[in-house]
C-alpha cells in the first residue's frame, strides 16, 4: 500500500507531469516506489514503465523524492549517501583549494613587501598590522613550492593555474622592473588571478590604486571587500581605508560612518591594533564641530588603550587638520586640555 506521504504528494500535484500518468497504474506505481507490491503487479508495472514515458518520469520523480525524504529523516544515511557520491571529488577540491591559496598567498606576501617598500615609512609604522616579509626567503619558498607541484603531478588537479608561468614569476622575471610599486602590482595581480577571493591581496591592490590617485577605482574595490570579506579584520581594514578616502574628499560624515562601524562592530575592543579608529572618530567629530563627542572619543581612546599612549601622542602631534579645527572653535582647546591633559604632554610626545 502506498505511504501517506506519497499519496499526499501525488494528490497535491507535486510531481511534474502527474496529470499524464495512466490512472489505472497510479496505485501500482506508488506501491512499486515503496517496495510494497506483489510480484504479478510489479511485473505489470515494470512492463508498462518500459512503454510509457509519462509514467516512467512520474516513477523516477517519486523515487527521488522518497530517497530524499528518507535521507532527511536519517542524517547518517544522508551523510553516507553524499560521501559515496562526492567524497573523492570533495577531497580533490580541498586539495586544489589548498594549492591555489598557497600560491596566491606567496604572490600576495611578495607583492605586499614591494608595495610597502615603495610607500611612506610613517605608514609602515602606524598602519601595517603585520610587517612585510623578507623577499628573498619567501621567493625561494615559492620557487620550491611551485617546483614541487610541477614535479609530483599535483598541477594536473588545478588546471586553471599556469604553474610554469608562476615559476617564471618567482624565478626572476620581475628583475627588469625598477619600481617596487610596479613589481608589487604585478605580484598582487597574480595573487588575485590565482585566487579572486584572496581578501588581503585585493586590499593591497585597492590601496595601491588609491596611492596612484585612482580614488574611484580604489573606493569601489575597498567597498567590495567590505561587503564580501569573510574575515572581520579585513572588513575593518576596508572600512578604515574607505574612511580615509572620504577624509581626502572632505566628506567627514561619510568617513565617520565607516570609522564608527569598526568601533561598533567591536573590532577596536577585540583587536588592540584597531585602537587608532577611536582617534579617527574624535578627529571627525572635531571637523564636524561637535566638541563634546570629539573630546569623549579622545578620552575613551586614552582610557581603553593606555598601552598605546605613545602612539596616540604621535598621532595627535602630527594631526595638523585637528589642530586647525581646535584653533577655529572657541573653547575647544581648553575643553580638550581639561579632559585629556595627556595629549598635551609634549615631553612624552617628543
C-alpha positions in Angstrom: 0.0 0.0 0.0 1.3 3.5 -0.9 2.6 5.5 2.0 0.5 8.5 3.2 3.4 10.9 2.3 3.5 9.7 -1.3 -0.3 9.8 -1.6 -0.4 13.4 -0.3 2.4 14.4 -2.7 0.6 12.9 -5.6 -2.8 14.5 -4.7 -1.1 17.9 -4.4 0.3 17.6 -7.9 3.9 17.7 -6.5 5.3 15.7 -9.4 5.8 17.2 -12.9 3.6 15.6 -15.5 1.4 13.9 -12.9 -1.8 14.5 -14.9 -0.4 12.4 -17.7 0.2 9.3 -15.5 -2.1 6.5 -16.6 -4.9 6.4 -13.9 -5.1 2.7 -13.5 -1.4 2.4 -12.8 -1.2 5.2 -10.2 -1.6 2.8 -7.2 0.8 0.2 -8.7 3.5 2.8 -9.3 3.2 4.3 -5.8 3.4 0.8 -4.3 6.4 0.0 -6.5 8.2 3.0 -5.2 7.6 1.9 -1.6 8.5 -1.8 -2.4 5.1 -2.8 -1.2 3.7 -4.7 -4.2 3.1 -8.3 -5.1 5.2 -9.9 -7.9 2.5 -10.0 -10.6 1.6 -6.4 -10.1 5.2 -5.4 -10.0 5.8 -7.2 -13.3 2.9 -5.4 -15.0 4.1 -2.1 -13.7 7.7 -2.6 -14.9 6.4 -3.6 -18.4 4.2 -0.5 -18.5 7.2 1.7 -17.5 9.1 0.4 -20.5 6.4 1.6 -22.8 5.0 4.8 -21.1 7.2 7.8 -21.0 4.9 9.8 -18.7 4.6 7.0 -16.1 8.4 6.4 -16.2 9.0 10.2 -15.5 6.5 10.0 -12.7 8.1 6.9 -11.2 11.6 8.4 -11.4 10.5 11.6 -9.7 8.6 9.7 -7.0 11.6 7.5 -6.3 14.0 10.5 -5.9 11.5 12.2 -3.5 11.2 9.1 -1.4 15.0 8.8 -1.2 15.3 12.4 -0.2 12.6 12.0 2.4 14.4 9.0 3.9 17.8 10.7 3.9 16.5 13.9 5.6 14.8 11.7 8.3 18.1 9.9 8.8 21.2 12.2 8.9 23.6 9.2 8.9 22.1 7.9 5.8 22.3 11.3 4.1 25.9 11.8 5.0 26.8 8.3 3.8 25.0 8.9 0.6 26.8 12.2 0.0 30.1 10.7 0.9 29.6 7.8 -1.5 28.8 10.2 -4.4 31.2 13.1 -3.7 33.8 12.0 -1.3 36.7 11.8 -3.7 35.6 15.0 -5.6 35.4 16.9 -2.3 38.9 15.7 -1.4 40.2 16.8 -4.7 38.6 20.2 -4.5 40.0 20.7 -1.0 43.5 19.8 -2.1 43.2 22.0 -5.2 42.0 24.9 -3.0 45.0 24.5 -0.7 47.4 24.6 -3.6 45.8 27.7 -5.1 45.6 29.5 -1.8 49.2 28.7 -1.0 50.3 30.1 -4.4 48.1 33.2 -4.1 49.5 33.9 -0.6 53.1 33.7 -1.8 52.4 36.2 -4.5 50.5 38.4 -2.0 53.3 38.4 0.5 55.9 39.3 -2.1 53.6 41.9 -3.6 52.9 43.5 -0.2 56.6 43.6 0.6 57.3 45.5 -2.7 54.3 47.9 -2.2 55.4 48.7 1.3 59.0 49.3 0.2 57.7 52.0 -2.1 55.4 53.6 0.5 55.9 56.2 3.1 57.9 54.9 6.2 55.4 56.5 8.6 52.6 54.5 7.0 54.6 51.4 7.7 54.8 52.3 11.4 51.2 53.2 12.1 49.1 51.3 9.7 50.5 47.9 9.0 49.3 45.2 11.3 51.9 42.6 10.2 55.3 43.5 9.0 56.3 42.8 5.4 58.1 39.5 4.8 61.7 39.4 3.6 61.6 39.0 -0.2 64.4 36.5 -0.7 63.3 33.7 1.7 59.7 33.9 0.5 60.7 33.9 -3.1 62.9 30.8 -2.5 60.0 29.2 -0.7 57.7 30.0 -3.6 60.1 28.5 -6.1 60.4 25.3 -4.2 56.6 25.1 -3.7 55.9 25.5 -7.4 58.7 23.1 -8.5 57.2 20.5 -6.1 53.7 20.9 -7.5 55.1 20.5 -11.1 57.3 17.5 -10.2 54.7 15.4 -8.4 51.9 15.9 -10.8 49.7 18.0 -8.4 49.4 20.7 -11.1 47.1 18.4 -13.1 44.5 18.8 -10.4 44.5 22.6 -10.8 44.2 23.1 -14.5 43.1 26.8 -14.1 46.6 27.8 -12.9 49.6 28.1 -15.3 52.2 26.7 -13.0 55.0 27.2 -15.5 54.1 30.9 -15.6 54.0 31.0 -11.8 57.5 29.6 -11.7 58.8 32.2 -14.1 57.3 35.0 -11.9 59.2 33.6 -8.9 62.4 32.9 -10.7 63.4 36.4 -11.5 61.0 37.6 -14.2 60.5 40.9 -12.4 64.2 41.7 -12.0 64.0 44.1 -15.0 61.3 46.2 -13.3 62.9 49.0 -11.3 59.8 50.4 -9.5 58.9 48.5 -6.3 55.3 49.5 -6.7 55.1 48.1 -10.2 56.6 44.8 -9.0 54.1 44.8 -6.2 51.3 45.4 -8.7 52.3 42.5 -10.9 52.6 40.1 -8.0 49.3 41.2 -6.4 47.6 40.8 -9.8 49.0 37.3 -9.9 47.6 36.6 -6.4 44.1 37.7 -7.4 44.2 36.0 -10.7 45.1 32.7 -8.9 42.5 33.2 -6.1 40.0 36.0 -6.7 38.7 35.6 -3.1 42.1 36.4 -1.6 41.0 39.3 0.6 44.4 40.6 1.6 45.7 40.8 -1.9 42.6 42.7 -3.0 43.0 45.1 -0.1 46.6 45.9 -1.1 45.7 46.3 -4.8 43.0 48.8 -3.8 45.5 50.6 -1.6 47.9 50.8 -4.5 45.3 52.3 -6.7 44.5 54.9 -4.0 48.2 55.8 -3.8 48.2 56.3 -7.6 45.3 58.7 -7.4 42.7 56.3 -8.8 40.3 57.1 -6.0 37.1 55.9 -7.6 38.6 52.6 -8.5 40.1 52.2 -5.1 36.8 53.1 -3.4 35.0 50.5 -5.4 37.5 47.8 -4.6 37.5 48.6 -0.9 33.7 48.6 -0.9 33.7 45.1 -2.5 36.0 43.8 0.2 34.0 45.5 2.9 30.8 43.9 1.7 32.1 40.4 0.9 35.1 39.7 3.2 34.8 36.6 5.4 37.5 37.8 7.8 36.1 40.5 10.0 39.5 42.2 10.3 39.7 42.6 6.6 36.3 44.2 6.6 37.7 46.6 9.2 40.7 47.4 7.1 38.5 48.1 4.1 36.2 50.3 6.2 39.2 52.3 7.5 40.5 52.8 4.0 37.1 53.9 2.7 37.0 56.4 5.6 40.4 57.7 4.7 39.3 58.2 1.1 36.3 60.2 2.2 38.5 62.3 4.5 40.6 63.1 1.4 37.4 64.3 -0.3 36.4 66.4 2.7 33.3 64.2 3.4 33.7 63.9 7.1 30.2 62.5 7.7 30.7 59.5 5.4 34.2 58.9 6.7 32.8 59.0 10.3 30.2 56.3 9.4 33.0 53.9 8.3 35.2 54.6 11.3 32.3 54.1 13.6 31.4 50.8 12.0 34.8 49.5 13.1 34.2 50.5 16.7 30.5 49.5 16.8 31.4 46.1 15.3 33.7 45.5 18.3 36.9 45.2 16.3 38.6 48.0 18.2 37.7 46.3 21.5 38.7 42.8 20.4 41.8 43.7 18.4 44.1 46.2 20.1 45.6 47.1 16.7 42.5 48.9 15.7 43.0 51.4 18.6 43.5 54.3 16.1 39.9 54.2 15.0 38.8 56.0 18.1 41.3 58.7 17.3 39.9 59.0 13.8 36.4 59.3 15.2 37.5 62.0 17.5 39.1 63.9 14.6 35.9 63.6 12.5 33.7 65.0 15.3 36.2 67.8 15.6 35.9 68.6 11.9 32.1 68.4 12.3 32.3 71.0 15.2 30.9 68.5 17.7 33.3 69.3 20.6 31.6 67.1 23.1 31.7 63.9 21.1 35.2 64.7 19.9 36.5 65.1 23.5 34.6 62.0 24.6 36.2 59.8 22.0 39.7 61.1 22.8 39.1 60.3 26.4 37.8 56.8 25.6 40.9 56.2 23.5 43.2 57.1 26.3 41.3 55.1 28.9 40.8 52.0 26.8 44.2 51.8 25.3 46.7 53.2 27.9 49.5 51.0 26.4 49.1 52.9 23.1 49.6 56.3 24.7 52.9 57.0 22.9 51.4 56.2 19.6 48.3 58.3 20.4 50.6 61.3 21.2 52.4 60.8 17.9 49.1 60.8 16.0 47.9 63.9 17.9 51.1 65.8 17.3 51.0 65.0 13.5 47.3 65.8 13.1 47.5 69.3 11.6 43.9 69.3 10.5 42.8 68.5 14.0 44.9 71.4 15.4 43.4 73.8 12.9 39.8 72.6 13.9 40.7 73.1 17.6 42.0 76.6 17.0 39.0 77.6 14.9 36.4 76.7 17.6 36.3 78.9 20.7 36.8 76.9 24.0 37.6 73.7 22.2 41.3 73.7 23.2 40.5 74.4 26.9 37.9 71.7 26.9 40.3 69.2 25.4 43.1 70.1 27.8 40.8 69.7 30.8 39.5 66.3 29.7 42.7 64.8 28.1 45.8 66.5 29.5 47.9 63.5 28.4 47.5 64.7 24.8 49.5 67.8 25.6 52.4 66.0 27.3 55.0 67.4 25.0 57.9 65.8 26.8 56.4 62.3 26.2 55.4 63.2 22.6 59.0 64.1 21.8 
